[in-house]
Amino acid sequence: MPRIAVARLWFEGNSFSPVVTGLDAFRSREWNIGALALERYRGTATELGAVSAFLEDRPGWSATLLRCASAQPGGPMADDAFASWMEEVEDGLSGGGFDGVYLSLHGACVTETDPEADLTVIRRVRAAVGPGVPVTASFDFHGNVSPQMIGLLDGASVYRTYPHVDMDAAARRALRLLERAIRGRPAAGALVKRPMVLHSFHMRHEAGPMAEVWAEAALAEREPVLDASVFGGFAWGDSPWAGPSAMVWAEEAGAARALARELADAIARRRDRFAVTLPAPEVALRQALDQPPGVVALLDPADNPLSGGIADTPGLLRALVEAGPPVETVLAFLHDPDGVAAAREAGEGGVLERCLAGQVTATFGPPVPFAGRVEKLTDGRFVNEGPMERGAPVDLGPTAVLRQGRLRVILTSRKEAAVDPAFFALHGVEWGGVRLLANKAKNHFRAAFAGRCAAIVECDTPGPAALDLAALPFRHVPAEWRRG
């Protein structure tokens, strides 16, 4: 009966974040192995949840879960953390005896010294198992991927929603391609890149230019085509293959190449429609307060943790504090372990005066003086309600809610994006009691909240994922690719 190996490294690296992502960031989110790795995500809308379901449907199959790791997007992965993960996986594969390997990857992992870390993983896994063992992978839609991986893999698939609510579906497709290869029915792959880097604001699956390309891919996914996927790329990952791509797996190499070219061209024809401009936070705040009744979201995508933001830039907080919002307002969130510790020392109901934001670096602006009281303290633990990563446990570490007038600010000890309703329920945020929800977020926020908000307003502030790509110190991406 088939025996497969499973390994996971899900990490998106922002090359311009001032904070290197070390092993602690992975250990605090996901650093599992063996039966624990499978059991933790059983029944969840995640890649490992899909592995569990795949095995349950195939009683004769078995899987060895090697190191499975993920961290919130952030600055480049520390070289020693990458080496630790890679060495464990290679050691696990070294004994042989596997009929196939499934990899759960992101596609936009960069380390301190390796701008193509996902390709490095695939190369080293292929070297470990040899040419005769099928290897497939699933990827995030925002992968910056090289055509070289096609010759190393036997199949792959990509998320087809943004916000990403189909992580498990992408894994299921990759696992079916693995099963096909194990049974002696290999697929031929092709990946075509066009020389451009695009912002992801208009890449949502429900409407817009990328939704149109996804629709073209879906229509073309019939025999001999087995899988037709597109990558939007990750604009803040300084990789030689940054930007959008099309990937196709088919029964015939010619069909794969032809459709990959068509889909890559379909993205390129829409290039201008991916451009975006956003107002400054002060202007966006006025726009938000002018919206119809209901909860209005004011988003700060330049410091979005799911784009590698640090959840510490001061631009939006400063605008809120200076304006003194006249309505109930919540800012989610600031990653500030020291601030949480100070709030816990003051205790619920205690007074706290300290500077917030700008604690990691003054590059994006100086800290903001804040005086208020501690409204709530929590242990930071909840389970995602979904639709993103539904059922997955989250641990923010201890958290605190501070209040200054009608403004509440949530501080966390760990950096996990505020994109799930359970995040806000944990902190006592009642939906009917809030007018303005300010959040360091972008498109993933919409998965759970687009239908709950009267309006969503975005602003541009200084931050690791700011709009002006031309101003960033890229080393690997040609300047002509990044006109926005």
Summary of the structure (lengths in Angstrom):
residues: 484
radius of gyration: 22.2
end to end distance: 50.3
largest distance: 68.7
contacts: 1840
relative contact order: 0.13
helix: 33%
strand: 23%
